Amino acid sequence: MTFTVDSYLEYFLTLLAWIINNNIFAVLVQTGLFVLPLIFVLISTWMEVKKQGEDEGNKGDLLITWLSLKFYPAMFVVVLVLAPMIPINLNNIELNVERSKACGYRVPTAPEDSGYNQMNSELGDQQARVPIWWGLFHQINKGVTHALTASIPCKPDLRQVRFEVQHEKINNPALLTEVRLFVQQCYVPARQKIQNSQLSLSPAQVRETSWLGGRILIANSELYPRYRAQQPHSLFPYNASRDNGLPNNGEGGFPNCAEWWDTANNGLKDRLLDDVKQNFSAKVIDFFSSKENSDESILRTVLRAENMDISRGKVYPGYGGNLDRSFTNEVTKTASMFGLSLGSIGAFPAFDSMRQALPMVHSFALMALIILTPLIMVMSGYSLKTLVTLTFVNFALVTLTFWWELARWLDSWLLSVLYDSGTHSRINPYFLENTQDDIIVNFVMGSMFLVLPAIWLGSMSWVGVKMGEFASHLTTGSRDSKTAGSKIGK
């Protein structure tokens, strides 16, 4: 029987769990412990028969009748639910790679390139086998789960895209040093000139001048074009008309700040993009390739104060906040940095780690259930009620994948609602930079990734218990009706 699994971790843990399950059942059989529940059933039934009055007729016939009604379900459980019969085949893990990329799923490594390539269907020279009952329900549970998951509309995982971009760093130390020089020699003087001019700027203009590559800074002849690099750059050839009066020692020219930032290929902007994009996943690159102003959004995020330390000097300790440092400004900046530290450094990695850990916890929970099944069934006396409850618990655990995928989709959809509208036909820069929606993030993560599965598990556990009680009542009702029928016959 071919078992379908959703990850290579589940592949390994499922195989391990069924091998341990098989060995536990073998121990129960070889030691004779599996007979103990039957002995207890025999004794309890005999005691119940002894309690019956003389009007019940032949006690021996009654004992045989009641034992048959209890032993038959027990034999059903032992043969179909506990006895490992069908070899497991876990070789065929098929992934729709294109669909995975389009819908925001992570594409695992190919099986032959992973650490599981030598396992096949054996582990430690042991062949895993599965009882008929659990083999059948595994196929049903996985089929239902995959059908439900496929019904979710295809949408990129925007939360993961934002997390990946927000936590990207400048990889090249020399490039980071150049950014610091650019801030000190270009951005700080330009911002001070704006501050000293006391111009009235609109909110859009304020935002445009709040980062290194603002178009106002580049286009205004009194800002970036007015200032220049104070050291030669090998990527910019010496220009006699531009660099007149500056030394030409063969190490390059002295570009003005607009050229330093915006020159194609050799400009700081393009080199920064090349540096940070090399670590992006294919999913993030594909996402931004279809968005307008994506380069600006990425650079704004990477060049945030939280992501880099521009300067340790006292003259200009960063490029965030106000340039005219007052006591109120300092208090505000300190509080802001404290909040950002707690928010972006603490909350976002924690949320992302939780999302990444859920499938792992899921695989371990399924493994534990498989391993414990024979012990639980024996301790329950091969109870049909316990069997039905375990079956529903297994179904609930397997289908948790659907609820997490639904939560992931809704999480991304909420981001689209926040940052994409009729007036913004693209994911605007606030999508990457805004940390003010932490309350929404907390609500989304807390309610959907944890509470929805909890409600599902609770509901299915309740249904399993009720269905188990129904199965138990069927056995009791059959016994009573058979007893009554035998009395009428006499």
C-alpha positions in Angstrom: 0.0 0.0 0.0 1.4 3.4 -1.0 1.2 6.0 1.8 1.0 9.6 0.8 2.9 12.0 3.1 3.2 15.8 3.0 6.9 16.3 4.0 10.1 14.3 4.3 10.0 14.7 8.1 6.6 13.0 8.1 8.0 10.4 5.7 10.7 9.4 8.2 8.5 9.7 11.3 5.6 7.7 9.7 8.0 4.9 8.8 9.6 4.9 12.2 6.2 5.0 14.0 4.8 2.0 12.1 8.0 -0.1 12.7 7.7 0.6 16.5 4.0 -0.1 16.3 4.7 -3.5 14.7 7.3 -4.3 17.4 5.0 -3.3 20.2 2.3 -5.6 18.8 4.8 -8.4 18.5 5.8 -8.0 22.1 2.2 -8.1 23.2 1.6 -11.3 21.2 4.9 -13.1 22.2 4.4 -12.3 25.9 0.7 -13.2 25.9 -0.3 -9.8 27.2 -2.8 -9.3 24.4 -4.9 -12.2 26.0 -5.3 -10.4 29.3 -8.2 -8.2 28.2 -10.0 -11.3 26.9 -9.5 -13.0 30.3 -10.9 -9.9 32.0 -13.8 -9.9 29.6 -14.4 -13.6 30.4 -14.4 -13.0 34.1 -16.6 -9.9 34.1 -19.1 -11.6 31.8 -19.2 -14.7 34.0 -19.8 -12.5 37.0 -22.6 -10.7 35.2 -24.2 -14.0 34.2 -24.1 -15.2 37.8 -26.0 -12.1 38.9 -28.9 -12.9 36.7 -32.0 -14.5 38.2 -33.4 -18.0 37.6 -35.8 -16.6 35.1 -32.9 -16.1 32.6 -32.8 -19.8 31.8 -29.7 -21.8 31.2 -26.8 -19.7 32.5 -24.3 -21.6 30.3 -26.2 -20.6 27.1 -26.4 -17.1 28.4 -22.7 -16.9 29.1 -21.9 -18.2 25.6 -24.3 -15.6 24.1 -22.8 -12.7 25.9 -19.2 -13.8 25.4 -19.8 -14.1 21.6 -21.0 -10.5 21.6 -17.9 -9.3 23.4 -15.3 -11.6 21.8 -16.3 -10.9 18.2 -15.6 -7.2 18.4 -12.4 -7.9 20.2 -11.3 -10.3 17.4 -12.2 -7.7 14.9 -10.0 -5.2 16.6 -7.1 -7.6 16.9 -7.2 -8.8 13.3 -8.1 -5.6 11.4 -6.9 -2.8 13.7 -3.8 -4.2 15.5 -2.3 -6.9 13.3 0.3 -5.5 10.8 -0.5 -7.0 7.5 0.0 -4.7 4.5 3.6 -3.5 3.6 4.0 0.2 3.4 5.4 1.9 0.3 6.6 5.4 0.9 8.6 5.8 -2.2 6.2 7.9 -4.3 6.3 11.5 -3.1 5.1 13.6 -6.0 5.3 17.4 -5.9 3.6 19.8 -8.3 6.6 22.2 -8.4 5.0 24.9 -10.5 1.8 24.9 -8.5 3.9 25.1 -5.3 5.8 28.1 -6.5 2.7 29.9 -7.7 0.8 29.4 -4.5 3.5 30.2 -2.0 4.4 26.8 -0.7 8.0 25.9 0.0 9.3 23.4 -2.5 11.2 20.6 -0.7 14.4 19.1 -1.9 14.0 16.2 -4.3 14.0 12.9 -2.4 17.1 11.6 -4.0 19.0 14.8 -2.8 17.7 14.5 0.8 18.8 12.4 3.7 15.9 10.0 3.2 17.1 8.6 -0.1 18.4 5.4 1.4 15.4 4.5 3.5 12.9 3.4 0.9 10.3 1.4 2.9 12.7 0.0 5.4 14.5 1.4 8.4 17.2 -0.6 10.2 16.5 -3.6 7.9 12.9 -3.7 9.2 9.9 -3.6 6.9 7.0 -1.4 8.1 3.5 -2.9 7.8 0.2 -1.4 8.6 -3.1 -2.9 9.8 -6.0 -3.0 7.3 -8.1 -0.5 9.3 -5.4 2.2 9.6 -4.2 1.7 6.0 -7.8 2.3 4.7 -8.3 5.4 6.9 -4.9 6.8 6.1 -5.9 6.9 2.4 -9.3 8.4 3.3 -7.8 11.1 5.7 -5.1 12.2 3.3 -7.4 12.2 0.3 -9.9 14.5 2.2 -7.1 16.7 3.5 -5.5 17.2 0.0 -8.9 17.8 -1.6 -9.8 20.5 1.0 -6.4 22.1 0.6 -6.7 22.2 -3.2 -10.0 24.0 -2.8 -8.2 27.0 -1.3 -7.6 29.7 -4.0 -4.0 30.1 -5.1 -2.3 33.1 -3.5 1.3 33.9 -2.6 2.3 33.8 1.1 2.8 37.5 1.6 3.6 37.1 5.3 6.7 35.0 4.4 7.7 37.4 1.6 7.6 40.3 4.0 9.5 38.4 6.7 12.2 37.4 4.3 12.7 40.9 3.0 12.5 42.6 6.4 15.3 40.4 7.8 17.7 40.6 4.8 21.0 42.2 5.5 23.7 43.8 3.4 26.1 40.9 2.9 29.2 42.7 1.5 31.2 44.5 4.3 32.8 46.8 1.8 29.3 47.7 0.4 28.1 48.4 4.0 31.0 50.7 4.5 30.2 52.5 1.3 26.6 53.0 2.4 27.9 54.6 5.6 30.1 57.0 3.6 27.2 57.8 1.3 25.0 58.7 4.3 27.7 60.9 5.9 28.7 62.6 2.6 25.4 62.8 0.8 22.3 62.0 2.7 23.1 63.9 5.9 24.1 67.2 4.1 21.0 67.0 1.9 18.7 66.4 4.8 20.3 69.3 6.7 19.8 71.6 3.8 16.1 70.7 3.6 15.8 71.2 7.4 17.6 74.6 7.2 15.5 75.8 4.3 12.3 75.4 6.4 10.3 74.3 3.3 6.8 73.1 3.8 6.7 69.5 2.6 3.7 67.4 1.9 3.5 64.0 3.7 4.4 62.3 0.4 7.5 64.5 0.0 8.5 63.9 3.6 8.3 60.2 3.0 10.3 60.6 -0.2 13.1 62.4 1.6 13.1 59.9 4.5 15.4 57.4 2.7 18.6 57.4 0.8 17.2 57.0 -2.7 14.4 59.6 -2.6 13.6 61.0 -6.0 13.5 64.5 -4.7 17.0 64.2 -3.3 18.3 62.9 -6.7 16.4 65.3 -9.0 16.8 68.5 -7.1 19.9 70.2 -8.3 20.5 71.7 -4.8 20.6 68.4 -3.1 22.4 65.2 -4.3 23.8 66.8 -7.5 25.4 69.6 -5.3 27.4 67.2 -3.2 30.0 64.7 -4.1 32.0 61.7 -2.9 35.0 62.8 -0.8 37.2 59.9 -1.9 37.8 58.4 -5.3 35.8 55.4 -6.6 37.2 53.0 -9.1 33.8 52.3 -10.6 33.5 56.0 -11.7 36.2 57.1 -14.2 37.9 60.4 -13.5 36.1 63.3 -15.3 38.2 66.4 -15.8 35.3 68.8 -16.1 33.5 67.3 -13.1 36.5 66.6 -10.9 38.5 69.7 -11.7 40.9 70.5 -8.9 40.7 67.0 -7.4 43.6 64.6 -7.6 43.7 62.1 -10.4 45.8 59.3 -8.9 44.4 56.5 -11.0 42.0 55.3 -8.3 38.9 56.6 -10.0 36.8 59.8 -10.1 34.7 61.7 -7.6 31.0 61.3 -8.6 28.4 63.6 -7.3 25.8 62.0 -5.0 23.2 61.6 -7.7 25.6 59.7 -9.9 27.0 57.7 -7.0 23.5 56.5 -6.2 21.7 56.2 -9.5 24.2 55.3 -12.2 23.2 52.1 -14.0 25.1 49.0 -12.9 27.9 50.9 -11.1 25.6 53.0 -8.9 25.2 52.2 -5.2 21.5 51.4 -5.8 22.1 48.6 -8.3 24.9 47.1 -6.4 22.8 47.0 -3.2 20.0 45.3 -5.1 22.4 42.7 -6.5 23.8 42.1 -3.1 20.6 41.6 -1.2 18.7 39.7 -3.9 21.3 36.9 -4.0 19.8 35.5 -0.8 16.2 35.8 -1.7 14.2 32.7 -2.5 12.7 32.1 -6.0 9.3 32.9 -4.5 10.3 36.4 -3.3 12.0 37.2 -6.6 9.0 36.0 -8.7 6.7 38.1 -6.4 8.6 41.3 -6.9 9.3 40.8 -10.6 5.6 41.6 -11.3 5.4 44.6 -8.9 6.0 48.3 -9.7 8.6 50.1 -7.7 9.7 46.8 -6.2 13.4 47.9 -6.1 12.5 50.9 -4.1 10.4 48.8 -1.6 13.2 46.4 -1.1 15.9 49.0 -0.6 13.7 51.0 1.8 13.3 47.9 3.9 16.9 46.8 3.8 18.2 50.2 4.6 16.0 50.6 7.7 17.7 51.7 10.9 16.7 48.3 12.5 18.6 46.4 9.7 21.9 48.4 9.8 24.0 50.6 12.0 24.9 53.5 9.8 27.2 55.4 12.1 28.5 55.2 15.7 29.6 58.8 15.7 28.0 61.5 17.9 27.5 64.0 15.0 24.8 61.9 13.3 23.9 58.6 15.0 21.7 57.4 12.2 19.4 58.7 9.5 16.1 58.1 11.3 14.2 60.6 13.3 14.7 64.4 13.5 17.9 66.2 12.7 17.4 68.9 15.3 17.9 66.8 18.4 15.9 68.0 21.3 15.0 66.2 24.6 11.6 65.3 23.2 13.2 64.0 20.0 15.5 61.8 22.0 12.8 60.4 24.2 10.6 59.7 21.2 13.4 58.0 19.3 14.4 55.9 22.3 10.8 54.8 22.8 10.4 54.1 19.1 13.6 52.0 18.9 12.5 50.1 22.0 9.1 49.4 20.4 10.6 48.4 17.1 13.1 46.1 18.8 10.3 44.3 20.6 8.1 44.3 17.6 10.3 43.4 14.7 13.1 41.5 16.5 10.9 39.7 18.9 7.5 39.2 17.4 8.1 38.6 13.7 10.7 35.9 14.1 8.5 34.3 16.8 5.5 34.2 14.5 7.6 32.9 11.6 9.2 30.2 13.8 5.7 29.2 15.0 4.5 28.8 11.4 7.6 26.8 10.4 7.3 24.6 13.5 3.6 23.6 13.1 4.2 20.9 10.4 7.0 19.5 12.5 4.8 19.3 15.6 2.1 17.8 13.4 4.4 15.0 12.2 5.6 14.2 15.8 1.9 14.1 17.0 1.0 11.6 14.3 4.0 9.5 15.2 3.0 9.4 18.8 -0.6 8.4 18.0 0.6 5.6 15.8 3.0 4.2 18.4 0.4 4.4 21.2 -2.5 2.8 19.3 -1.8 -0.8 20.2 -1.2 0.0 23.9 -4.4 2.1 24.1 -6.5 -0.6 22.4 -5.2 -3.4 24.7 -5.7 -1.3 27.8 -9.3 -0.4 26.7 -10.1 -4.1 26.4 -10.4 -3.8 22.6 -13.3 -1.4 23.1 -15.1 -0.3 19.9 -15.7 3.0 21.6 -12.0 3.6 22.0 -11.4 2.5 18.4 -13.9 5.0 17.0 -12.5 7.8 19.2 -9.0 7.0 18.0 -10.1 7.0 14.4 -11.7 10.4 14.7 -8.6 11.7 16.5 -6.4 10.5 13.7 -8.6 12.1 11.1 -8.6 15.4 13.1 -4.8 15.3 13.3 -4.2 14.6 9.6 -6.6 17.3 8.5 -4.8 20.0 10.6 -2.8 20.6 7.4 -5.8 22.1 5.8 -6.6 24.5 8.7 -3.0 25.8 8.7 -3.0 26.3 4.9 -6.3 28.1 5.3 -4.9 30.3 8.0 -1.8 31.0 5.9 -4.0 32.0 3.0 -6.3 34.3 5.1 -3.2 35.9 6.7 -1.9 36.8 3.2 -5.3 37.9 2.1 -5.6 40.3 5.1 -2.2 41.9 4.0 -3.7 42.4 0.5 -6.7 44.1 2.0 -4.4 46.4 4.0 -2.0 47.4 1.3 -3.6 46.7 -2.1 -6.7 48.6 -3.3 -8.1 50.4 -6.2 -5.9 53.4 -5.6 -2.8 51.2 -5.3 -2.6 48.6 -8.0 0.5 47.1 -6.4 1.8 46.1 -3.0 3.1 49.5 -1.9 6.2 50.1 0.2 4.2 50.2 3.4 3.7 46.5 2.9 7.3 45.9 3.7 8.0 48.7 6.1 5.0 49.1 8.2 5.4 47.6 11.7 2.3 49.3 13.1 0.0 46.4 12.3 1.5 44.2 15.0 -1.9 44.0 16.6 -3.4 42.6 13.4 -0.5 40.1 13.2 -1.1 39.0 16.8 -4.8 38.6 16.1 -4.1 36.6 12.9 -1.5 34.4 14.4 -3.2 33.8 17.7 -6.7 33.2 16.4 -6.1 31.4 13.1 -3.0 29.3 13.5 -3.8 28.2 17.0 -7.4 28.7 17.9 -8.9 27.3 14.7 -7.0 24.0 14.9 -7.9 23.8 18.6 -11.6 24.2 17.8 -11.3 21.6 15.1 -9.6 19.1 17.4 -12.1 19.7 20.1 -15.0 19.3 17.8 -13.7 16.1 16.3 -12.7 14.6 19.7 -16.3 15.3 20.9 -17.7 13.6 17.8 -15.4 10.7 18.2 -16.5 10.2 21.8 -20.1 10.4 20.9 -19.7 8.0 17.9 -17.7 5.7 20.2 -20.6 5.7 22.7 -22.9 4.9 19.9 -20.8 1.9 18.9 -20.7 0.8 22.5 -24.5 1.1 22.7 -24.9 -1.0 19.6 -23.0 -3.9 21.2 -25.0 -3.6 24.4 -28.3 -3.3 22.5 -27.4 -6.4 20.4 -26.7 -8.3 23.6 -30.0 -7.3 25.2 -32.0 -8.1 22.2 -30.4 -11.5 21.7 -31.0 -12.3 25.4 -34.6 -11.3 25.1 -35.0 -13.3 21.9 -33.6 -16.4 23.5 -36.0 -16.1 26.4 -39.0 -15.9 24.1 -37.8 -18.9 22.2 -37.9 -20.9 25.4 
